[in-house]
Amino acid sequence: MGFDDAVLPSAVEAADAIRRGELSALTLLETCATRIEAHNEALNAFVFVDLDGAREAAAAVDDAVAAGDGERLGPLAGVPFGVKDLEDCAGMPTSHGSLLYRDEPPVTHDSIHVARLRAAGAIPVGKTAAPEFGTLQYTRTRAWGVTRNPWDPSRTPGGSSGGSAAAVAAGLTPIATASDGGGSTRIPASFSGLVGMKPSYGRIPHPSADPSQTAVYGVEATTVADAARCLDVTAGPDDTDRTTLPPPGLRYEEAIEGLDVSGLRVGWSPDLGFAVVDPEVAELTRAAAEELAVAAGVALVEHPVVLTDPVRTWLSAGVVTPWLDIDEARHYPHRVDELTPYVRSALEATHGRPVRTIVKGLRRRLQLDADCAAIFRDVDVLLTPATAVAAFAAEGPPPLEIAGVDLVARYGPAAAGGMSVPFTMLANLAWNPACSVPAGTNSEGLPVGLQIMGRRHADHVVLRLARLLERTRPWPRHAPRP
């Protein structure tokens, strides 16, 4: 079976049909199970699967429909989904993509995000691969190996939500959870031809306030409506996370179809003032931006952007995460040989870091906040490429040369590795909503994403524009036949 055979219904289509009794939740699950069994070995999208537990949940949904309670089921009733292996799902282990946790027993509680998806009727089927502690833009670990892109298995589906993107792009499940601390939802969406929405910071609660204050949960999806419905059921405050926002006061699924955006000021930046971009990526995303502007009834304005060292600023903020993810008493320094090189070097470089060095990073971040505020004084939305390149080799590393430019020579060795994905970090550092949507495919047949970045808290505007582009130039929902 090729990846584009027996295309799965979207999450919205599936849930609505299941509630009406037009589709069996168990039948849909068995379709997903068959596809996982056929394709997961080649893709390495899932690192753990619990089909028996999923079958029990699907049968319970079908029983409720048979009893006449279908319309009372949740808005994601019977929809199978994968859970990124950085996020807890009760009854399944959470390895964080690391040998340090690979053999840990199943956890007993859901994350708030997973709990809300489950309460809406969605059915978790397994854990999807992620790079160790979510630290890279491609998915390769010592614990689980290499995850591959269904558009071209020699390429990466991106990271850190690479397993989720591979699963959804291949049609193994309609949706899968993602998280985004520097682009980890949008990068895989761009590389894998998907919709990847990073909500405003605080829109979806973490189990506790994220100390780096960059990461937001979300999903990898094939349609904007799926992303909107998932955000509708997962957004809203929780007392365990002091940074969560109040309820949004609207339904995103309604906003994507009816919000008036005709008065928006929409800017375009091909490089955010500092990035080097593959010429094909630049051409495809500019064309998509122009089509979106026409569909929205707005003028597209070339907008100059000046930013203060966003890559180094993000690296300073992001290094907090690995220290939180390890148990220093159990793991450091005596188990460093089990870590991937990037995580090990990040820990070793920052162990004992003086406070004044941390303060330098905080000052850069405050300046970047001011830079971002300056952008949104002049525009309401900023369009950019989602990534600087299309998907690179599945095993990595990311390219150190783009369009003939030596990235190490231009940006230095610390930042060069991140310059394949320079566009996504700003929204994390400044807390803005941003979404990657398919802009087309390059000459190698690989997907390229357009990033739509909005004002802080204007998630509905970002999703509405994503929907307008989807309606104007529909994209293939699954990767084509290998």
PyMOL commands that set and color helices and strands:
alter all, ss='L'
color gray80, all
select helices_A, chain A and resi 11-19+25-43+51-66+70-72+112-119+132-134+162-169+186-192+224-234+252-258+279-296+310-318+320-325+328-331+336-338+341-350+355-378+407-411+413-416+425-430+459-472
alter helices_A, ss='H'
color red, helices_A
select strands_A, chain A and resi 46-49+80-84+123-128+140-141+145-146+175-180+195-198+216-221+266-268+300-302+381-385+401-402+405-406+434-441+447-454
alter strands_A, ss='S'
color yellow, strands_A
deselect
rebuild
show_as cartoon
